[in-house]
Amino acid sequence: MLYAGFMSAVLPPFPQPQEPVDKPQLLEVGSAADEPCLRADAARNRARLLEAAARLIAEHGAAGVTMEAVAAEAGVGKGTVFRRFGDRTGLLTALLDHSARKLQADFLGGPPPLGPGAPPVERLRAFGVAVLYRAAEQLDLQLAAQPEPTRRYSHPSVRALYAHVTVLLRQILPDADCDLLAQTLMAYLDPALVHHLTKQCGMPMERLEKGWLDLVDRVTRTGA
C-alpha cells in the first residue's frame, strides 16, 4: 500500500483549523466558508456535536446517527443540532468535510508521494490509494452523506479532488482532455463502487488498489 493507514477509525479533534501548507489550497471544503465568524461558544458547540456524532458512528454506524441521538449524546437540545447543521445530511456532510480537510492538506503539503516532491504520476497513484482506503474506512458515513445526484459533483470537497487529479493529469498528459480523464479516474474511487466491489462482490482492498495502479498506468501510458 502506498499510503498505509491513511485514515484512522477516530476522526481528528474538532474543531480542526485548516492545516498550513506550502502550496495554495485548491478549494475550501466544509462549512467554514458559510460561517466565517463563528463565536467561540458556537464553535465549541459545533465541535461537541461533531464529536458526539463521531462517537455514535463508531458505536452504531451511520444509521445510529439521528438529530435526537446526537443532541442527547452531546447534552444539548435537539433544536441546537438543527440550527447548526440544518438536517441529518448536513450533519453527516460536516463530518466528511472535516476529514476531507485532512486529505486535502496531505495532498497539497504533506510528504511525498501523496504530497509535493514526487513525480506527478507517483502522486496520482498515491492519491487514488489514499482515497480508496479513506472510502473503505468511512464507507458507512460516506454512503449515508452522499448528496443527491444533482449536487454530487458540485460539492466543494468533491471538486477539490477532481481539481487535484486534473492538475496532475495536465502535468503528465498535457495534450489530453484532462477534465474528462479526471472524471473517468475519479469514478473508480466512488464510495458506492467501493461498497459494491468489497461488500457485494467480496473483493479485497488489495485488489482494488492494484486495479487503481494499473488504471493509472494505462491511462497515463507510464506502465511497463
C-alpha positions as CSV (number, residue, x, y, z in Angstrom):
1,M,0.0,0.0,0.0
2,L,1.4,3.4,-1.0
3,Y,-0.3,5.3,1.8
4,A,-1.0,2.8,4.6
5,G,-3.1,3.8,7.5
6,F,-4.4,6.9,5.7
7,M,-7.5,7.3,7.9
8,S,-7.8,6.1,11.5
9,A,-11.2,5.0,12.8
10,V,-11.2,8.0,15.0
11,L,-11.5,11.4,13.4
12,P,-9.1,14.2,14.4
13,P,-10.1,16.5,17.2
14,F,-12.9,19.1,16.5
15,P,-12.7,21.9,15.5
16,Q,-9.6,21.3,13.4
17,P,-8.3,24.5,11.8
18,Q,-7.0,24.2,8.2
19,E,-3.5,22.8,8.4
20,P,-0.9,25.2,7.0
21,V,0.5,24.1,3.7
22,D,3.3,25.3,1.4
23,K,1.1,25.3,-1.7
24,P,-2.1,27.4,-2.2
25,Q,-5.3,25.5,-1.5
26,L,-7.2,24.2,-4.4
27,L,-10.7,24.7,-2.9
28,E,-12.1,25.4,0.5
29,V,-14.2,22.5,1.8
30,G,-16.8,22.3,4.5
31,S,-19.0,24.9,6.1
32,A,-16.3,27.3,7.1
33,A,-16.9,29.5,4.1
34,D,-20.5,29.7,5.0
35,E,-19.7,30.5,8.7
36,P,-16.6,32.7,8.6
37,C,-17.0,34.2,12.1
38,L,-18.4,31.6,14.4
39,R,-18.4,32.9,18.0
40,A,-16.2,30.9,20.4
41,D,-19.2,29.3,22.1
42,A,-20.9,28.4,18.8
43,A,-17.6,26.9,17.6
44,R,-17.4,24.8,20.8
45,N,-21.0,23.7,20.4
46,R,-20.3,22.6,16.9
47,A,-17.2,20.7,18.0
48,R,-19.2,18.9,20.7
49,L,-21.9,17.9,18.3
50,L,-19.4,16.6,15.7
51,E,-17.6,14.7,18.4
52,A,-20.9,13.2,19.6
53,A,-21.8,12.2,16.1
54,A,-18.4,10.6,15.6
55,R,-18.9,8.5,18.7
56,L,-22.3,7.4,17.6
57,I,-21.0,6.3,14.2
58,A,-18.1,4.4,15.9
59,E,-20.6,2.6,18.2
60,H,-23.6,2.1,16.0
61,G,-22.7,3.1,12.4
62,A,-24.2,5.9,10.4
63,A,-27.7,4.5,10.9
64,G,-27.4,5.3,14.6
65,V,-26.9,9.0,13.9
66,T,-30.1,10.9,14.3
67,M,-30.5,14.5,15.3
68,E,-32.2,13.4,18.5
69,A,-29.4,10.9,19.3
70,V,-26.7,13.5,18.7
71,A,-28.4,16.0,20.8
72,A,-28.7,13.5,23.7
73,E,-25.1,12.4,23.3
74,A,-23.8,16.0,23.3
75,G,-26.2,17.1,26.1
76,V,-27.9,19.8,24.2
77,G,-31.4,20.4,22.9
78,K,-32.4,19.0,19.6
79,G,-33.0,22.5,18.2
80,T,-29.3,23.3,18.7
81,V,-28.4,20.5,16.3
82,F,-30.9,21.6,13.7
83,R,-29.8,25.2,13.9
84,R,-26.1,24.2,13.5
85,F,-26.5,21.6,10.7
86,G,-29.9,22.0,9.2
87,D,-30.7,18.3,8.9
88,R,-29.1,14.9,9.2
89,T,-27.5,15.0,5.8
90,G,-25.9,18.4,6.8
91,L,-24.5,16.8,10.0
92,L,-23.1,13.8,8.2
93,T,-21.6,16.0,5.5
94,A,-19.9,18.2,8.1
95,L,-18.2,15.0,9.5
96,L,-17.0,14.1,6.0
97,D,-15.8,17.7,5.3
98,H,-13.7,17.5,8.4
99,S,-11.8,14.5,7.2
100,A,-11.7,16.0,3.7
101,R,-9.7,18.9,5.0
102,K,-7.1,16.5,6.3
103,L,-6.9,14.7,3.0
104,Q,-6.6,18.0,1.1
105,A,-3.8,19.2,3.5
106,D,-2.0,15.9,2.9
107,F,-2.0,16.0,-0.9
108,L,-1.3,19.7,-1.0
109,G,1.5,19.9,1.5
110,G,2.2,16.5,3.1
111,P,5.1,14.2,2.4
112,P,5.6,12.6,-1.0
113,P,4.5,10.6,-2.8
114,L,1.0,11.9,-1.9
115,G,2.3,15.4,-1.3
116,P,4.6,17.6,-3.4
117,G,8.1,16.4,-4.2
118,A,7.3,13.2,-6.2
119,P,6.7,12.9,-9.9
120,P,3.1,13.6,-10.9
121,V,2.3,10.0,-11.9
122,E,3.5,8.8,-8.5
123,R,1.4,11.4,-6.7
124,L,-1.6,10.3,-8.8
125,R,-1.1,6.7,-7.8
126,A,-0.7,7.6,-4.1
127,F,-3.7,9.9,-4.3
128,G,-6.0,7.1,-5.5
129,V,-4.8,4.6,-2.9
130,A,-5.4,7.2,-0.2
131,V,-8.9,8.0,-1.4
132,L,-9.8,4.2,-1.7
133,Y,-8.8,3.5,1.8
134,R,-10.5,6.6,3.1
135,A,-13.7,5.4,1.4
136,A,-13.3,1.9,2.8
137,E,-12.7,3.1,6.4
138,Q,-15.6,5.6,6.3
139,L,-17.8,3.7,3.9
140,D,-21.0,3.8,6.1
141,L,-20.6,7.5,6.6
142,Q,-19.8,8.3,3.0
143,L,-22.8,6.4,1.6
144,A,-25.1,8.0,4.2
145,A,-23.9,11.5,3.5
146,Q,-23.7,11.2,-0.3
147,P,-25.5,14.2,-1.9
148,E,-28.4,13.8,-4.3
149,P,-27.3,13.3,-7.9
150,T,-27.8,16.9,-8.9
151,R,-25.3,18.0,-6.2
152,R,-23.0,15.1,-6.1
153,Y,-20.3,16.5,-8.4
154,S,-20.6,20.2,-7.3
155,H,-19.8,19.8,-3.6
156,P,-16.6,21.7,-2.7
157,S,-14.8,18.7,-1.3
158,V,-15.6,16.6,-4.4
159,R,-14.5,19.5,-6.7
160,A,-11.2,19.8,-4.8
161,L,-10.4,16.1,-5.5
162,Y,-11.3,16.5,-9.2
163,A,-9.2,19.7,-9.4
164,H,-6.2,17.9,-7.9
165,V,-6.4,14.9,-10.3
166,T,-6.9,17.3,-13.3
167,V,-3.7,19.3,-12.3
168,L,-1.7,16.1,-12.1
169,L,-3.0,14.8,-15.4
170,R,-2.1,18.0,-17.1
171,Q,1.5,17.6,-16.0
172,I,1.6,14.0,-17.2
173,L,-0.6,14.3,-20.4
174,P,-0.6,18.0,-21.5
175,D,-2.3,17.2,-24.8
176,A,-5.2,15.1,-23.3
177,D,-8.7,16.2,-22.3
178,C,-7.7,16.1,-18.7
179,D,-11.0,17.3,-17.4
180,L,-12.8,14.3,-18.7
181,L,-9.9,11.9,-17.9
182,A,-10.2,13.1,-14.3
183,Q,-13.9,12.3,-14.2
184,T,-13.1,8.8,-15.5
185,L,-10.4,8.2,-12.9
186,M,-12.5,9.5,-10.0
187,A,-15.4,7.2,-11.0
188,Y,-13.2,4.3,-9.9
189,L,-12.9,5.8,-6.4
190,D,-16.6,6.4,-5.9
191,P,-17.7,5.1,-2.5
192,A,-20.8,3.4,-4.0
193,L,-18.5,1.4,-6.3
194,V,-16.1,0.6,-3.4
195,H,-19.1,-0.7,-1.4
196,H,-20.3,-2.8,-4.3
197,L,-16.9,-4.4,-5.0
198,T,-15.9,-5.0,-1.4
199,K,-19.2,-5.8,0.3
200,Q,-21.3,-7.3,-2.6
201,C,-18.6,-8.9,-4.7
202,G,-16.2,-9.8,-1.9
203,M,-13.1,-8.2,-3.5
204,P,-10.3,-7.4,-1.1
205,M,-8.9,-3.9,-0.9
206,E,-5.6,-5.1,-2.2
207,R,-7.2,-6.0,-5.5
208,L,-8.9,-2.5,-5.8
209,E,-5.5,-0.9,-5.0
210,K,-3.8,-2.9,-7.7
211,G,-6.6,-2.1,-10.1
212,W,-6.1,1.6,-9.5
213,L,-2.4,1.4,-10.1
214,D,-3.0,-0.5,-13.3
215,L,-5.7,2.0,-14.4
216,V,-3.3,5.0,-13.8
217,D,-0.5,3.3,-15.7
218,R,-2.7,2.5,-18.7
219,V,-4.4,6.0,-18.8
220,T,-1.1,7.8,-18.4
221,R,0.8,5.4,-20.6
222,T,3.5,5.0,-18.0
223,G,3.3,1.3,-17.3
224,A,6.0,-1.2,-18.0
